[in-house]
């Protein structure tokens, strides 16, 4: 997905608003999840995001998304964000994020998603990394649940 950054997307310094960038990331990730699952999807979480460099009015924002792994009813989608200054012809990486989506039917009930079979070495690495992140999230969630009951 490519977006032209306009003044209404920016703060008073002419830099892209962080919330607007997160909106674009959510949209492009949802499209990948929707295509893979062929059903409705809802955002369950967005992992840690770093704003590496500013994006200015007139820049092109280039977002690329890919389903890293499909679980039972959920999917992890990775998004990489680049900025291109069309006048200078310079591209640079400005953000990356991982999002989790849950597939649902028209009534909002969870539904199974198709399996994902990684083929390339890069796809296999993303697949394995997604499994490790899921395990870490479950551990953290368990610790938070334990802390709430004390």
Buried (B, 14 or more C-beta within 10 A) or exposed (E): BEBEBEEEBBEEEBBBBEEBBBEBBBBBBBBBBBEBBEBBBBBBEBBEBEBEEBBBBEBBBBBBBBBBBBBEBBBBBBBBBBBBBEEEEEEEEBBBBBBBBBBBEEEEEEBEBEEBEBEEEEBEEBBEBBBEBBEEBEEEEEEEEEEEEE
